Amino acid sequence: MKLTRYVAAGFVVSFLTAGWPATALGQATEVRTLNFATEFTLHSDILNEDRTFWVSLPTSYENPMFGPERYPVIYAVDGISVFFPLAGLVNFMSGWENVNYQIPEAIVVGIATPDRLRDLTPNGGEGFFEFLIRELFPTIEEQYRTLPYRVYVGPSRGG
């Protein structure tokens, strides 16, 4: 897994820099920063550890043209591998500015799962499930404008 990421990252960097002279890169002007997601750490009293999670907001979330909308929330376990592609897909399929509006906009939350065997199996999953219900869900619902509609996504053992 690490080798794949390294090779892919090296390929992208090589591809992007190989065809551009250094002077062209130096002349680039920063127009705006695109914030795709925000990373947070929440201490879980239930799991007795810090848990990392990422939040991606819909494109209309801060747009005053739409008013203070509320959104469903999609929670994805195995966040480090599932969250970023999922958030991109949800944005692509729901963005108001593109013509591909197929699903409602949603807040996407990716939850790091450092110990899949413990968190995503019947023997240890009860603690993780309690963490979701009693700690993470209330945190997200206090901080963001959410609807009472949750979707849980997970690959393989996480599903």
C-alpha positions as CSV (number, residue, x, y, z in Angstrom):
1,M,0.0,0.0,0.0
2,K,2.7,2.5,0.9
3,L,4.7,1.6,-2.2
4,T,1.7,2.3,-4.4
5,R,1.2,5.7,-2.8
6,Y,4.8,6.6,-3.2
7,V,5.0,5.5,-6.8
8,A,1.8,7.3,-7.6
9,A,2.9,10.5,-5.9
10,G,6.3,10.3,-7.6
11,F,4.7,9.8,-11.0
12,V,2.4,12.8,-10.5
13,V,5.3,15.0,-9.4
14,S,7.5,13.9,-12.2
15,F,4.7,14.4,-14.7
16,L,3.8,17.9,-13.5
17,T,7.4,19.2,-13.3
18,A,9.0,17.5,-16.2
19,G,7.3,19.5,-19.0
20,W,7.5,22.9,-17.3
21,P,10.6,25.0,-17.1
22,A,11.5,26.4,-13.7
23,T,10.8,29.9,-14.8
24,A,7.2,29.1,-15.8
25,L,6.5,27.7,-12.4
26,G,8.0,30.8,-10.8
27,Q,5.6,33.0,-12.7
28,A,2.5,31.2,-11.5
29,T,0.1,33.4,-9.5
30,E,-1.9,32.0,-6.6
31,V,-5.5,32.8,-7.3
32,R,-7.2,31.0,-4.4
33,T,-6.7,28.0,-2.1
34,L,-9.1,25.2,-2.5
35,N,-10.0,23.6,0.9
36,F,-11.2,20.2,0.2
37,A,-11.4,19.0,3.7
38,T,-10.5,19.8,7.3
39,E,-8.7,17.3,9.6
40,F,-9.7,17.1,13.3
41,T,-8.7,15.1,16.3
42,L,-11.3,14.1,18.9
43,H,-10.4,12.4,22.2
44,S,-12.6,9.5,22.8
45,D,-13.3,8.6,26.4
46,I,-15.0,5.5,25.3
47,L,-12.0,4.2,23.3
48,N,-9.5,6.0,25.5
49,E,-7.6,7.4,22.6
50,D,-7.5,10.3,20.1
51,R,-9.3,9.7,16.9
52,T,-8.6,11.5,13.6
53,F,-11.4,12.4,11.3
54,W,-11.9,14.6,8.2
55,V,-14.9,16.7,7.2
56,S,-15.7,17.8,3.7
57,L,-18.5,20.3,3.3
58,P,-20.8,20.7,0.3
59,T,-19.9,23.5,-2.1
60,S,-23.0,25.5,-1.2
61,Y,-22.4,25.2,2.6
62,E,-20.9,28.7,3.0
63,N,-22.6,30.3,-0.1
64,P,-25.1,33.0,1.1
65,M,-27.0,32.5,-2.2
66,F,-28.4,29.3,-0.7
67,G,-29.2,30.4,2.8
68,P,-28.5,28.3,5.9
69,E,-29.2,24.9,4.4
70,R,-29.0,21.6,6.4
71,Y,-27.4,18.6,5.0
72,P,-27.3,14.8,5.4
73,V,-24.1,13.3,6.7
74,I,-22.2,10.4,5.1
75,Y,-19.8,8.7,7.6
76,A,-17.0,6.7,6.1
77,V,-14.8,4.3,8.0
78,D,-11.3,3.5,6.8
79,G,-11.2,7.2,6.3
80,I,-7.6,7.5,5.1
81,S,-8.4,5.4,2.0
82,V,-12.1,5.9,1.5
83,F,-12.8,9.5,2.5
84,F,-11.0,11.4,-0.2
85,P,-12.4,9.5,-3.2
86,L,-15.8,9.4,-1.6
87,A,-15.9,13.2,-0.9
88,G,-14.8,13.9,-4.4
89,L,-17.5,11.6,-5.8
90,V,-20.2,13.2,-3.7
91,N,-19.1,16.7,-4.7
92,F,-19.0,15.7,-8.4
93,M,-22.5,14.1,-8.2
94,S,-24.2,16.8,-6.1
95,G,-22.5,20.1,-6.8
96,W,-24.9,22.8,-7.7
97,E,-22.4,24.4,-10.1
98,N,-22.1,21.4,-12.4
99,V,-24.8,19.8,-14.5
100,N,-24.3,16.4,-12.9
101,Y,-26.7,16.9,-10.0
102,Q,-27.7,13.3,-9.3
103,I,-27.7,13.1,-5.5
104,P,-28.3,15.7,-2.7
105,E,-25.4,17.6,-1.4
106,A,-24.0,16.1,1.8
107,I,-21.4,16.6,4.5
108,V,-18.8,13.8,4.3
109,V,-17.0,12.6,7.4
110,G,-14.0,10.2,7.1
111,I,-13.0,8.4,10.3
112,A,-9.5,7.0,10.6
113,T,-9.5,3.4,11.6
114,P,-6.0,2.6,12.8
115,D,-7.0,-0.8,14.2
116,R,-9.4,-2.4,11.8
117,L,-9.5,-5.8,13.6
118,R,-10.5,-4.1,16.8
119,D,-12.9,-1.5,15.4
120,L,-14.6,-3.3,12.6
121,T,-15.2,-6.8,14.0
122,P,-17.9,-8.0,16.3
123,N,-15.4,-8.6,19.1
124,G,-14.2,-5.0,19.3
125,G,-16.7,-3.1,17.2
126,E,-19.1,-2.4,20.0
127,G,-16.7,0.2,21.5
128,F,-16.2,1.8,18.1
129,F,-20.0,1.9,17.5
130,E,-20.4,3.5,20.9
131,F,-17.8,6.1,20.0
132,L,-19.7,6.9,16.8
133,I,-23.1,7.2,18.5
134,R,-22.1,9.0,21.7
135,E,-19.1,11.1,20.7
136,L,-18.6,11.6,17.0
137,F,-22.2,12.0,15.8
138,P,-23.0,14.6,18.5
139,T,-19.8,16.5,17.8
140,I,-20.6,16.7,14.0
141,E,-24.2,17.7,14.7
142,E,-23.2,20.5,17.1
143,Q,-20.6,21.9,14.8
144,Y,-22.4,21.7,11.4
145,R,-25.9,22.3,10.0
146,T,-27.0,18.7,9.6
147,L,-30.2,16.9,8.8
148,P,-31.3,13.9,11.0
149,Y,-30.2,11.6,8.1
150,R,-27.0,9.6,8.4
151,V,-25.3,7.2,5.9
152,Y,-22.6,4.8,7.0
153,V,-20.1,3.7,4.4
154,G,-17.3,1.2,4.7
155,P,-15.4,-1.1,2.4
156,S,-14.9,-4.8,3.1
157,R,-14.9,-5.4,6.9
158,G,-16.0,-1.8,7.5
159,G,-19.3,-2.3,5.6
